[in-house]
Amino acid sequence: MTTNTSNSLQVIKADLLWLNKVIELRIEKYFSGEEEEEWMDSVPPPDLSLDDSFYAHVIRKYDFSISERIILLMALAVHVNPVIYDIFFVKNEHYNRGYTEFGGITSTSHSGFIPTGETASFILCGRNFEKRFQMLEYFSDYHPFHQANILHLSEVKEGEPVFCGTLTISKEYLSLLTQGKAYQPQFGSAFPAKRLHTSFTWADAVYDEHTMADLEDIKGWMEHSNHIIEHEQLRKYLKKGYRALFHGPPGTGKTMTAAILGREAGMDVYQVDLSSVVSKYIGETEKNLAAVFDMAENKNWILFFDEADALFGKRTQTQSSNDQFANQQVGYLLQRIEDFNGIVILATNYKENIDSAFLRRFQSVVYFPKPKLEQRLKLWETYFGGAFELDVDLESIATEFEITGGSMINVLRYCSIAAMKRGNNKIYEEDIKKGISKEYQKEGVTI
């Protein structure tokens, strides 16, 4: 459904004015001792039935009640209109402190009032215990707030009341509602993954027929998965997630292909930084990986793990406590990938290093071989055609040197520098051979 994201802020502004009236009326009723069942009838919400904003679309899509709409607004207001909560700073004169019923917290970096589940319970339930217990449903695993990753109650310490958790809107929905665009997390300790960008398209890639056929399977799932999962019979047996393994020598296009898949499908691709994920401390690797999967859940992303055998390697016979923990780690990773409802692509140079339990759970295992003569020639022509005047027999080069597309890109960079240093737009055979020589030297081979 197409929505008018630019109109969302105006609609949210009107709804926040409504929320402000609701809060003021609830506090008025509280201090007057009135406990009317239908007290909110006097402050009806704005009509969103014909509104085309993203905010209105969310309300209608999940058929949110007035109570659910108020909870969403309360979580959002902290970020866009925090002054709305200053009214809760009134003190209880008998105890010279805030009112327990109001809930809420303050933080060292934010002096304003941050609403908790207790705050929402006060507004929506008052002293009605039955309604208070019913409120737990709003924060269950089965509610759209959780399943669509809209908002949640923050975790509380063991033994503390569940409603003392803060009302926390997800960064995803904060971005969608206020900026009209998907949230793109920044790389850091809380999210050890970087977004992959590419200017390549399928026209720039060259594959053999077997590799291309396997990639078509992945493209087919990306294009038709929603219809498949929505099918009444198929969804009983098929999960949303899709797992693929790319394997083959370095430079054969595994990372490039993952990036192209995302670009062509309009999906963000995040490459997990294994150096930030893997830890020698027990439990830390699982914790770091959980941060990635939790952030990626219910988003239209592709998670890409390069050199995946560092994480998903074979389990060993248990001979020490370290072996036991390593095997537990692999088992945890297996379960997280199994449960993930998005697309995961693992890449490795050596398929035999991947634990067999993972291999059985891949929907696609795609081999990227070194390009054959016909493919090498096409790659040389694709990379070098048009940008320079060529005094080179590319067919002869392709026949003589068996190198990968990744190495050809490095040769192109070297030749570009050589041409610019000469001050012309020509590339000679000597340039290409010298660039190839440098590539061979990396592997300890001379030509």
C-alpha positions as a Markdown table, in Angstrom:
| # | Residue | x | y | z |
|---|---|---|---|---|
| 1 | Met | 0.0 | 0.0 | 0.0 |
| 2 | Thr | 1.3 | 3.5 | -0.9 |
| 3 | Thr | 1.4 | 5.9 | 2.0 |
| 4 | Asn | 2.1 | 9.7 | 2.2 |
| 5 | Thr | 5.0 | 9.7 | 4.6 |
| 6 | Ser | 5.4 | 13.5 | 4.3 |
| 7 | Asn | 2.0 | 13.9 | 5.9 |
| 8 | Ser | 2.8 | 11.7 | 8.9 |
| 9 | Leu | 4.3 | 14.4 | 11.1 |
| 10 | Gln | 1.2 | 16.6 | 10.8 |
| 11 | Val | -1.1 | 13.7 | 11.7 |
| 12 | Ile | 1.2 | 12.7 | 14.6 |
| 13 | Lys | 1.1 | 16.3 | 15.8 |
| 14 | Ala | -2.7 | 16.2 | 15.9 |
| 15 | Asp | -2.7 | 12.9 | 17.7 |
| 16 | Leu | -0.2 | 14.2 | 20.3 |
| 17 | Leu | -2.5 | 17.1 | 21.1 |
| 18 | Trp | -5.2 | 14.5 | 21.6 |
| 19 | Leu | -2.9 | 12.4 | 23.9 |
| 20 | Asn | -2.1 | 15.6 | 25.9 |
| 21 | Lys | -5.9 | 16.1 | 26.5 |
| 22 | Val | -6.2 | 12.4 | 27.5 |
| 23 | Ile | -3.4 | 12.7 | 30.1 |
| 24 | Glu | -4.7 | 16.0 | 31.5 |
| 25 | Leu | -8.2 | 14.5 | 31.9 |
| 26 | Arg | -6.9 | 11.3 | 33.5 |
| 27 | Ile | -5.0 | 13.3 | 36.1 |
| 28 | Glu | -8.0 | 15.6 | 36.7 |
| 29 | Lys | -10.2 | 12.5 | 37.3 |
| 30 | Tyr | -7.5 | 11.0 | 39.5 |
| 31 | Phe | -7.3 | 13.9 | 41.9 |
| 32 | Ser | -11.0 | 14.5 | 41.9 |
| 33 | Gly | -11.6 | 10.9 | 42.9 |
| 34 | Glu | -13.8 | 10.2 | 39.9 |
| 35 | Glu | -13.5 | 6.8 | 38.3 |
| 36 | Glu | -15.9 | 6.8 | 35.3 |
| 37 | Glu | -15.7 | 3.8 | 33.0 |
| 38 | Glu | -16.2 | 5.7 | 29.8 |
| 39 | Trp | -14.2 | 8.9 | 30.8 |
| 40 | Met | -12.3 | 8.9 | 27.5 |
| 41 | Asp | -15.5 | 9.3 | 25.4 |
| 42 | Ser | -15.3 | 13.1 | 26.1 |
| 43 | Val | -11.9 | 13.2 | 24.2 |
| 44 | Pro | -12.4 | 11.2 | 21.0 |
| 45 | Pro | -9.3 | 10.6 | 18.8 |
| 46 | Pro | -8.8 | 12.3 | 15.4 |
| 47 | Asp | -10.4 | 10.4 | 12.6 |
| 48 | Leu | -7.7 | 8.5 | 10.5 |
| 49 | Ser | -10.0 | 6.5 | 8.3 |
| 50 | Leu | -9.3 | 8.4 | 5.1 |
| 51 | Asp | -5.8 | 9.6 | 6.0 |
| 52 | Asp | -3.0 | 8.4 | 3.7 |
| 53 | Ser | 0.0 | 8.9 | 6.1 |
| 54 | Phe | 2.2 | 6.1 | 7.1 |
| 55 | Tyr | 1.2 | 6.6 | 10.7 |
| 56 | Ala | -2.5 | 6.2 | 9.8 |
| 57 | His | -1.6 | 3.2 | 7.7 |
| 58 | Val | 0.0 | 1.5 | 10.7 |
| 59 | Ile | -3.0 | 2.2 | 12.9 |
| 60 | Arg | -5.4 | 0.7 | 10.3 |
| 61 | Lys | -3.2 | -2.2 | 9.3 |
| 62 | Tyr | -3.0 | -3.6 | 12.8 |
| 63 | Asp | -6.5 | -2.5 | 13.7 |
| 64 | Phe | -5.2 | -0.8 | 16.9 |
| 65 | Ser | -7.8 | 0.1 | 19.5 |
| 66 | Ile | -7.8 | 3.5 | 21.2 |
| 67 | Ser | -5.7 | 2.0 | 24.1 |
| 68 | Glu | -3.1 | 0.6 | 21.7 |
| 69 | Arg | -3.0 | 3.9 | 19.8 |
| 70 | Ile | -2.3 | 5.7 | 23.1 |
| 71 | Ile | 0.5 | 3.3 | 24.0 |
| 72 | Leu | 2.1 | 3.9 | 20.6 |
| 73 | Leu | 1.8 | 7.7 | 21.0 |
| 74 | Met | 3.3 | 7.5 | 24.5 |
| 75 | Ala | 6.4 | 5.7 | 23.2 |
| 76 | Leu | 6.7 | 8.1 | 20.3 |
| 77 | Ala | 6.2 | 11.3 | 22.4 |
| 78 | Val | 9.4 | 10.9 | 24.3 |
| 79 | His | 11.3 | 11.5 | 21.1 |
| 80 | Val | 9.1 | 14.2 | 19.4 |
| 81 | Asn | 7.3 | 16.0 | 22.3 |
| 82 | Pro | 8.8 | 15.1 | 25.7 |
| 83 | Val | 7.4 | 18.2 | 27.4 |
| 84 | Ile | 4.0 | 16.5 | 27.3 |
| 85 | Tyr | 5.1 | 14.4 | 30.3 |
| 86 | Asp | 6.1 | 17.3 | 32.6 |
| 87 | Ile | 2.7 | 17.2 | 34.2 |
| 88 | Phe | 3.8 | 13.9 | 35.9 |
| 89 | Phe | 6.4 | 15.7 | 38.0 |
| 90 | Val | 3.8 | 16.8 | 40.5 |
| 91 | Lys | 4.8 | 15.7 | 44.0 |
| 92 | Asn | 2.8 | 13.8 | 46.5 |
| 93 | Glu | 2.7 | 16.3 | 49.4 |
| 94 | His | 2.3 | 13.5 | 52.0 |
| 95 | Tyr | 5.5 | 11.8 | 51.1 |
| 96 | Asn | 7.4 | 14.6 | 49.3 |
| 97 | Arg | 8.0 | 12.4 | 46.3 |
| 98 | Gly | 6.4 | 11.5 | 43.0 |
| 99 | Tyr | 3.2 | 9.5 | 42.8 |
| 100 | Thr | 3.9 | 5.7 | 42.5 |
| 101 | Glu | 0.8 | 5.4 | 40.2 |
| 102 | Phe | 2.4 | 7.6 | 37.6 |
| 103 | Gly | 5.4 | 5.4 | 37.1 |
| 104 | Gly | 8.1 | 6.9 | 34.9 |
| 105 | Ile | 11.8 | 7.4 | 35.3 |
| 106 | Thr | 14.4 | 10.0 | 34.5 |
| 107 | Ser | 17.9 | 9.4 | 33.2 |
| 108 | Thr | 21.3 | 11.0 | 33.6 |
| 109 | Ser | 21.2 | 12.3 | 30.0 |
| 110 | His | 17.5 | 13.2 | 29.9 |
| 111 | Ser | 16.0 | 15.3 | 32.7 |
| 112 | Gly | 12.5 | 14.8 | 31.4 |
| 113 | Phe | 9.9 | 12.2 | 32.4 |
| 114 | Ile | 10.2 | 8.8 | 30.5 |
| 115 | Pro | 7.0 | 6.9 | 30.6 |
| 116 | Thr | 6.9 | 3.2 | 31.8 |
| 117 | Gly | 4.3 | 0.5 | 31.5 |
| 118 | Glu | 3.1 | 1.8 | 34.9 |
| 119 | Thr | 2.4 | 5.2 | 33.3 |
| 120 | Ala | 0.4 | 3.6 | 30.5 |
| 121 | Ser | -1.5 | 1.5 | 33.1 |
| 122 | Phe | -2.3 | 4.7 | 35.1 |
| 123 | Ile | -3.7 | 6.4 | 32.0 |
| 124 | Leu | -5.7 | 3.5 | 30.6 |
| 125 | Cys | -6.7 | 1.5 | 33.7 |
| 126 | Gly | -6.7 | 3.9 | 36.7 |
| 127 | Arg | -7.5 | 1.7 | 39.7 |
| 128 | Asn | -9.2 | -1.0 | 37.6 |
| 129 | Phe | -7.2 | -4.1 | 38.4 |
| 130 | Glu | -9.0 | -6.2 | 35.8 |
| 131 | Lys | -8.0 | -3.8 | 33.0 |
| 132 | Arg | -4.4 | -3.6 | 34.4 |
| 133 | Phe | -4.0 | -7.4 | 34.1 |
| 134 | Gln | -5.5 | -7.2 | 30.5 |
| 135 | Met | -2.8 | -4.7 | 29.6 |
| 136 | Leu | -0.2 | -7.5 | 29.8 |
| 137 | Glu | -1.6 | -8.7 | 26.5 |
| 138 | Tyr | -0.3 | -5.6 | 24.8 |
| 139 | Phe | 3.3 | -6.6 | 25.6 |
| 140 | Ser | 3.0 | -10.3 | 24.9 |
| 141 | Asp | 5.1 | -12.1 | 22.2 |
| 142 | Tyr | 1.9 | -12.5 | 20.1 |
| 143 | His | 0.9 | -8.8 | 19.9 |
| 144 | Pro | 1.7 | -6.8 | 16.8 |
| 145 | Phe | 3.8 | -4.4 | 19.0 |
| 146 | His | 6.3 | -7.3 | 19.4 |
| 147 | Gln | 5.8 | -9.3 | 16.2 |
| 148 | Ala | 6.2 | -6.2 | 14.0 |
| 149 | Asn | 9.0 | -4.8 | 16.2 |
| 150 | Ile | 7.0 | -1.6 | 16.8 |
| 151 | Leu | 7.6 | -1.1 | 20.6 |
| 152 | His | 8.2 | -3.0 | 23.8 |
| 153 | Leu | 8.7 | -2.6 | 27.5 |
| 154 | Ser | 12.4 | -2.5 | 28.3 |
| 155 | Glu | 13.8 | -5.3 | 30.4 |
| 156 | Val | 13.6 | -5.0 | 34.2 |
| 157 | Lys | 15.8 | -6.4 | 36.9 |
| 158 | Glu | 14.9 | -9.7 | 38.5 |
| 159 | Gly | 12.2 | -9.3 | 41.0 |
| 160 | Glu | 11.1 | -5.8 | 39.9 |
| 161 | Pro | 7.5 | -5.2 | 38.6 |
| 162 | Val | 7.1 | -5.8 | 34.9 |
| 163 | Phe | 5.4 | -2.5 | 34.3 |
| 164 | Cys | 8.5 | -0.6 | 35.5 |
| 165 | Gly | 10.0 | -1.2 | 32.1 |
| 166 | Thr | 10.1 | 1.9 | 29.9 |
| 167 | Leu | 7.9 | 2.2 | 26.9 |
| 168 | Thr | 10.4 | 1.9 | 24.1 |
| 169 | Ile | 9.6 | 2.4 | 20.4 |
| 170 | Ser | 11.9 | 0.6 | 18.0 |
| 171 | Lys | 14.4 | 2.6 | 16.0 |
| 172 | Glu | 12.9 | 1.1 | 12.9 |
| 173 | Tyr | 9.4 | 2.6 | 13.6 |
| 174 | Leu | 10.8 | 5.8 | 15.0 |
| 175 | Ser | 12.5 | 6.4 | 11.6 |
| 176 | Leu | 9.5 | 5.2 | 9.6 |
| 177 | Leu | 7.0 | 7.4 | 11.4 |
| 178 | Thr | 9.1 | 10.6 | 11.7 |
| 179 | Gln | 11.3 | 10.5 | 8.6 |
| 180 | Gly | 9.4 | 8.2 | 6.3 |
| 181 | Lys | 12.3 | 6.0 | 5.6 |
| 182 | Ala | 13.7 | 2.7 | 6.9 |
| 183 | Tyr | 16.1 | 2.8 | 9.8 |
| 184 | Gln | 19.7 | 2.1 | 8.8 |
| 185 | Pro | 21.8 | 1.3 | 11.9 |
| 186 | Gln | 25.4 | 2.5 | 12.2 |
| 187 | Phe | 28.2 | 0.1 | 12.7 |
| 188 | Gly | 29.4 | -0.2 | 16.3 |
| 189 | Ser | 29.6 | -2.5 | 19.3 |
| 190 | Ala | 25.8 | -2.7 | 19.5 |
| 191 | Phe | 25.5 | -3.7 | 15.9 |
| 192 | Pro | 28.7 | -5.2 | 14.4 |
| 193 | Ala | 27.6 | -5.1 | 10.7 |
| 194 | Lys | 28.2 | -2.8 | 7.9 |
| 195 | Arg | 25.9 | -2.0 | 5.0 |
| 196 | Leu | 27.2 | -3.3 | 1.6 |
| 197 | His | 26.9 | -0.9 | -1.3 |
| 198 | Thr | 27.6 | -1.7 | -5.0 |
| 199 | Ser | 27.3 | 0.0 | -8.3 |
| 200 | Phe | 27.3 | -3.4 | -10.1 |
| 201 | Thr | 24.2 | -4.8 | -11.7 |
| 202 | Trp | 23.6 | -8.3 | -13.2 |
| 203 | Ala | 24.9 | -6.9 | -16.5 |
| 204 | Asp | 28.3 | -6.5 | -14.9 |
| 205 | Ala | 28.5 | -10.0 | -13.6 |
| 206 | Val | 29.5 | -13.2 | -15.5 |
| 207 | Tyr | 28.6 | -16.6 | -14.2 |
| 208 | Asp | 28.7 | -20.1 | -15.6 |
| 209 | Glu | 25.3 | -21.8 | -16.3 |
| 210 | His | 25.2 | -23.8 | -13.1 |
| 211 | Thr | 26.0 | -20.9 | -10.8 |
| 212 | Met | 23.4 | -18.7 | -12.6 |
| 213 | Ala | 20.8 | -21.4 | -12.3 |
| 214 | Asp | 21.3 | -21.6 | -8.5 |
| 215 | Leu | 21.2 | -17.8 | -8.3 |
| 216 | Glu | 17.9 | -17.8 | -10.2 |
| 217 | Asp | 16.4 | -20.0 | -7.4 |
| 218 | Ile | 17.4 | -17.3 | -4.8 |
| 219 | Lys | 16.0 | -14.5 | -7.0 |
| 220 | Gly | 12.8 | -16.5 | -7.4 |
| 221 | Trp | 12.3 | -16.8 | -3.6 |
| 222 | Met | 13.0 | -13.1 | -3.1 |
| 223 | Glu | 10.4 | -12.2 | -5.7 |
| 224 | His | 7.7 | -14.7 | -4.7 |
| 225 | Ser | 8.3 | -15.6 | -1.0 |
| 226 | Asn | 5.4 | -13.4 | 0.3 |
| 227 | His | 2.9 | -15.1 | -1.9 |
| 228 | Ile | 4.3 | -18.5 | -1.0 |
| 229 | Ile | 4.1 | -17.9 | 2.7 |
| 230 | Glu | 0.6 | -16.4 | 2.5 |
| 231 | His | -0.6 | -19.6 | 0.8 |
| 232 | Glu | -2.9 | -21.4 | 3.2 |
| 233 | Gln | -1.5 | -24.8 | 2.5 |
| 234 | Leu | 2.2 | -24.0 | 1.9 |
| 235 | Arg | 2.7 | -21.9 | 5.1 |
| 236 | Lys | 2.1 | -25.0 | 7.2 |
| 237 | Tyr | 5.3 | -26.4 | 5.9 |
| 238 | Leu | 7.5 | -23.5 | 4.8 |
| 239 | Lys | 9.2 | -20.9 | 7.0 |
| 240 | Lys | 9.8 | -17.3 | 5.9 |
| 241 | Gly | 13.6 | -17.6 | 6.2 |
| 242 | Tyr | 16.0 | -18.5 | 3.4 |
| 243 | Arg | 19.6 | -19.6 | 3.8 |
| 244 | Ala | 22.2 | -19.8 | 1.1 |
| 245 | Leu | 25.9 | -20.8 | 1.0 |
| 246 | Phe | 28.3 | -19.2 | -1.5 |
| 247 | His | 31.5 | -21.1 | -1.8 |
| 248 | Gly | 34.5 | -21.0 | -4.2 |
| 249 | Pro | 38.0 | -19.5 | -4.6 |
| 250 | Pro | 38.7 | -15.9 | -3.6 |
| 251 | Gly | 37.8 | -13.2 | -6.1 |
| 252 | Thr | 35.0 | -15.2 | -7.9 |
| 253 | Gly | 32.2 | -12.7 | -7.0 |
| 254 | Lys | 30.6 | -14.0 | -3.8 |
| 255 | Thr | 30.5 | -10.7 | -2.0 |
| 256 | Met | 29.6 | -8.8 | -5.2 |
| 257 | Thr | 26.7 | -11.2 | -5.9 |
| 258 | Ala | 25.3 | -10.8 | -2.4 |
| 259 | Ala | 25.4 | -7.0 | -2.9 |
| 260 | Ile | 23.7 | -7.3 | -6.4 |
| 261 | Leu | 21.0 | -9.5 | -5.0 |
| 262 | Gly | 20.1 | -6.8 | -2.5 |
| 263 | Arg | 20.4 | -3.9 | -4.9 |
| 264 | Glu | 18.2 | -5.6 | -7.6 |
| 265 | Ala | 15.5 | -6.6 | -5.0 |
| 266 | Gly | 15.6 | -3.2 | -3.2 |
| 267 | Met | 16.9 | -4.9 | 0.0 |
| 268 | Asp | 19.7 | -3.6 | 2.3 |
| 269 | Val | 22.6 | -6.0 | 2.6 |
| 270 | Tyr | 24.5 | -6.0 | 5.9 |
| 271 | Gln | 27.9 | -7.7 | 6.1 |
| 272 | Val | 28.6 | -9.0 | 9.6 |
| 273 | Asp | 32.1 | -8.0 | 10.8 |
| 274 | Leu | 33.3 | -11.3 | 12.2 |
| 275 | Ser | 36.3 | -9.6 | 13.9 |
| 276 | Ser | 33.8 | -7.7 | 16.1 |
| 277 | Val | 31.5 | -10.7 | 16.6 |
| 278 | Val | 33.9 | -13.5 | 17.6 |
| 279 | Ser | 35.2 | -13.3 | 21.1 |
| 280 | Lys | 37.4 | -15.5 | 23.2 |
| 281 | Tyr | 35.2 | -14.9 | 26.2 |
| 282 | Ile | 32.5 | -17.5 | 26.9 |
| 283 | Gly | 29.1 | -16.4 | 25.7 |
| 284 | Glu | 30.2 | -13.1 | 24.2 |
| 285 | Thr | 30.2 | -14.4 | 20.6 |
| 286 | Glu | 26.6 | -15.5 | 21.0 |
| 287 | Lys | 25.7 | -12.2 | 22.6 |
| 288 | Asn | 27.3 | -10.2 | 19.7 |
| 289 | Leu | 25.6 | -12.3 | 17.1 |
| 290 | Ala | 22.2 | -12.0 | 18.9 |
| 291 | Ala | 22.5 | -8.2 | 18.6 |
| 292 | Val | 22.7 | -8.6 | 14.8 |
| 293 | Phe | 19.8 | -11.1 | 14.4 |
| 294 | Asp | 17.6 | -9.2 | 16.9 |
| 295 | Met | 18.1 | -5.9 | 14.9 |
| 296 | Ala | 17.5 | -7.7 | 11.6 |
| 297 | Glu | 14.3 | -9.5 | 12.6 |
| 298 | Asn | 11.3 | -8.5 | 10.6 |
| 299 | Lys | 13.2 | -6.2 | 8.4 |
| 300 | Asn | 13.7 | -6.5 | 4.6 |
| 301 | Trp | 17.5 | -7.2 | 4.9 |
| 302 | Ile | 20.0 | -9.7 | 3.7 |
| 303 | Leu | 22.6 | -10.7 | 6.3 |
| 304 | Phe | 25.9 | -11.6 | 4.8 |
| 305 | Phe | 28.7 | -13.5 | 6.6 |
| 306 | Asp | 32.0 | -13.6 | 4.6 |
| 307 | Glu | 34.7 | -16.2 | 5.6 |
| 308 | Ala | 31.8 | -17.9 | 7.4 |
| 309 | Asp | 33.9 | -20.9 | 8.5 |
| 310 | Ala | 35.3 | -18.7 | 11.3 |
| 311 | Leu | 31.9 | -18.8 | 12.9 |
| 312 | Phe | 30.2 | -21.8 | 11.4 |
| 313 | Gly | 33.0 | -24.3 | 11.3 |
| 314 | Lys | 32.8 | -28.0 | 12.0 |
| 315 | Arg | 32.1 | -29.2 | 15.5 |
| 316 | Thr | 34.9 | -31.3 | 17.1 |
| 317 | Gln | 34.9 | -34.2 | 19.5 |
| 318 | Thr | 34.8 | -32.8 | 23.1 |
| 319 | Gln | 38.2 | -33.2 | 24.6 |
| 320 | Ser | 38.2 | -30.1 | 26.8 |
| 321 | Ser | 35.9 | -27.4 | 28.2 |
| 322 | Asn | 36.9 | -25.1 | 25.4 |
| 323 | Asp | 35.7 | -27.7 | 22.8 |
| 324 | Gln | 32.4 | -28.0 | 24.7 |
| 325 | Phe | 31.8 | -24.3 | 24.6 |
| 326 | Ala | 32.9 | -24.0 | 21.0 |
| 327 | Asn | 30.4 | -26.8 | 20.1 |
| 328 | Gln | 27.6 | -25.0 | 22.1 |
| 329 | Gln | 28.4 | -21.9 | 20.2 |
| 330 | Val | 28.0 | -23.6 | 16.8 |
| 331 | Gly | 24.7 | -25.1 | 18.1 |
| 332 | Tyr | 23.5 | -21.7 | 19.1 |
| 333 | Leu | 24.4 | -20.2 | 15.7 |
| 334 | Leu | 22.6 | -23.0 | 14.0 |
| 335 | Gln | 19.4 | -22.4 | 15.9 |
| 336 | Arg | 19.5 | -18.6 | 15.3 |
| 337 | Ile | 19.9 | -19.0 | 11.6 |
| 338 | Glu | 17.1 | -21.7 | 11.6 |
| 339 | Asp | 14.7 | -19.3 | 13.4 |
| 340 | Phe | 15.6 | -16.1 | 11.4 |
| 341 | Asn | 12.8 | -15.0 | 9.1 |
| 342 | Gly | 15.0 | -13.1 | 6.6 |
| 343 | Ile | 17.6 | -14.0 | 4.1 |
| 344 | Val | 21.1 | -15.2 | 5.3 |
| 345 | Ile | 24.0 | -15.7 | 2.9 |
| 346 | Leu | 27.2 | -17.4 | 4.2 |
| 347 | Ala | 30.3 | -17.2 | 2.0 |
| 348 | Thr | 33.5 | -19.3 | 2.4 |
| 349 | Asn | 36.5 | -20.3 | 0.3 |
| 350 | Tyr | 36.3 | -23.8 | 1.6 |
| 351 | Lys | 32.9 | -25.5 | 1.7 |
| 352 | Glu | 34.4 | -28.5 | 3.5 |
| 353 | Asn | 35.1 | -26.3 | 6.6 |
| 354 | Ile | 31.4 | -25.7 | 7.2 |
| 355 | Asp | 29.7 | -27.9 | 9.7 |
| 356 | Ser | 27.5 | -30.4 | 8.0 |
| 357 | Ala | 24.5 | -29.5 | 10.2 |
| 358 | Phe | 24.5 | -26.1 | 8.5 |
| 359 | Leu | 24.8 | -27.5 | 5.1 |
| 360 | Arg | 21.7 | -29.6 | 5.5 |
| 361 | Arg | 19.7 | -26.5 | 6.3 |
| 362 | Phe | 20.7 | -24.4 | 3.3 |
| 363 | Gln | 18.1 | -23.9 | 0.6 |
| 364 | Ser | 20.8 | -23.1 | -1.9 |
| 365 | Val | 24.5 | -24.0 | -2.1 |
| 366 | Val | 26.1 | -22.0 | -4.8 |
| 367 | Tyr | 29.5 | -22.8 | -6.2 |
| 368 | Phe | 31.5 | -19.9 | -7.7 |
| 369 | Pro | 34.3 | -21.5 | -9.8 |
| 370 | Lys | 37.2 | -19.6 | -11.3 |
| 371 | Pro | 36.0 | -18.3 | -14.7 |
| 372 | Lys | 36.6 | -20.3 | -17.8 |
| 373 | Leu | 38.1 | -18.8 | -21.0 |
| 374 | Glu | 34.8 | -17.6 | -22.4 |
| 375 | Gln | 33.8 | -16.0 | -19.1 |
| 376 | Arg | 37.3 | -14.4 | -18.6 |
| 377 | Leu | 37.1 | -12.8 | -22.0 |
| 378 | Lys | 33.7 | -11.4 | -21.3 |
| 379 | Leu | 34.9 | -10.0 | -17.9 |
| 380 | Trp | 37.9 | -8.4 | -19.6 |
| 381 | Glu | 35.7 | -6.8 | -22.2 |
| 382 | Thr | 33.1 | -5.7 | -19.6 |
| 383 | Tyr | 35.7 | -4.0 | -17.3 |
| 384 | Phe | 38.0 | -2.5 | -19.9 |
| 385 | Gly | 35.6 | -1.8 | -22.7 |
| 386 | Gly | 34.6 | 1.9 | -23.2 |
| 387 | Ala | 36.7 | 3.6 | -20.6 |
| 388 | Phe | 40.0 | 3.5 | -22.4 |
| 389 | Glu | 41.6 | 3.2 | -25.8 |
| 390 | Leu | 42.9 | -0.3 | -25.8 |
| 391 | Asp | 46.0 | -1.4 | -27.6 |
| 392 | Val | 45.5 | -4.9 | -26.3 |
| 393 | Asp | 44.4 | -8.3 | -27.6 |
| 394 | Leu | 42.0 | -9.2 | -24.8 |
| 395 | Glu | 41.4 | -12.7 | -26.1 |
| 396 | Ser | 45.1 | -13.4 | -25.9 |
| 397 | Ile | 45.2 | -12.1 | -22.4 |
| 398 | Ala | 42.1 | -14.2 | -21.4 |
| 399 | Thr | 43.7 | -17.3 | -22.9 |
| 400 | Glu | 47.1 | -16.9 | -21.3 |
| 401 | Phe | 46.1 | -15.8 | -17.7 |
| 402 | Glu | 43.6 | -17.7 | -15.6 |
| 403 | Ile | 42.7 | -15.1 | -13.1 |
| 404 | Thr | 39.4 | -14.2 | -11.3 |
| 405 | Gly | 37.1 | -11.2 | -11.8 |
| 406 | Gly | 38.3 | -9.8 | -8.4 |
| 407 | Ser | 41.9 | -9.8 | -9.7 |
| 408 | Met | 40.8 | -8.2 | -13.0 |
| 409 | Ile | 39.3 | -5.3 | -11.0 |
| 410 | Asn | 42.7 | -4.8 | -9.3 |
| 411 | Val | 44.4 | -4.9 | -12.7 |
| 412 | Leu | 41.9 | -2.3 | -13.9 |
| 413 | Arg | 42.8 | 0.0 | -11.0 |
| 414 | Tyr | 46.6 | -0.4 | -11.7 |
| 415 | Cys | 46.1 | 0.3 | -15.4 |
| 416 | Ser | 43.9 | 3.4 | -14.7 |
| 417 | Ile | 46.7 | 4.8 | -12.5 |
| 418 | Ala | 49.3 | 4.0 | -15.2 |
| 419 | Ala | 47.2 | 5.8 | -17.9 |
| 420 | Met | 46.6 | 8.9 | -15.7 |
| 421 | Lys | 50.3 | 9.1 | -14.9 |
| 422 | Arg | 51.1 | 9.1 | -18.6 |
| 423 | Gly | 48.5 | 11.8 | -19.2 |
| 424 | Asn | 46.6 | 9.8 | -21.9 |
| 425 | Asn | 43.6 | 7.6 | -22.2 |
| 426 | Lys | 45.4 | 4.5 | -23.5 |
| 427 | Ile | 46.0 | 1.1 | -22.0 |
| 428 | Tyr | 48.7 | -1.1 | -23.4 |
| 429 | Glu | 49.3 | -4.8 | -23.2 |
| 430 | Glu | 52.3 | -4.1 | -21.0 |
| 431 | Asp | 50.1 | -2.3 | -18.5 |
| 432 | Ile | 47.8 | -5.3 | -18.2 |
| 433 | Lys | 50.5 | -7.8 | -17.9 |
| 434 | Lys | 52.3 | -5.8 | -15.2 |
| 435 | Gly | 49.0 | -5.6 | -13.3 |
| 436 | Ile | 48.5 | -9.3 | -13.6 |
| 437 | Ser | 52.1 | -9.9 | -12.4 |
| 438 | Lys | 51.3 | -8.0 | -9.3 |
| 439 | Glu | 48.3 | -10.2 | -8.7 |
| 440 | Tyr | 50.3 | -13.3 | -9.1 |
| 441 | Gln | 53.0 | -12.0 | -6.7 |
| 442 | Lys | 50.3 | -11.8 | -4.0 |
| 443 | Glu | 50.0 | -15.6 | -4.3 |
| 444 | Gly | 53.7 | -16.2 | -4.6 |
| 445 | Val | 53.6 | -16.9 | -8.4 |
| 446 | Thr | 55.8 | -15.2 | -11.0 |
| 447 | Ile | 55.1 | -14.8 | -14.7 |
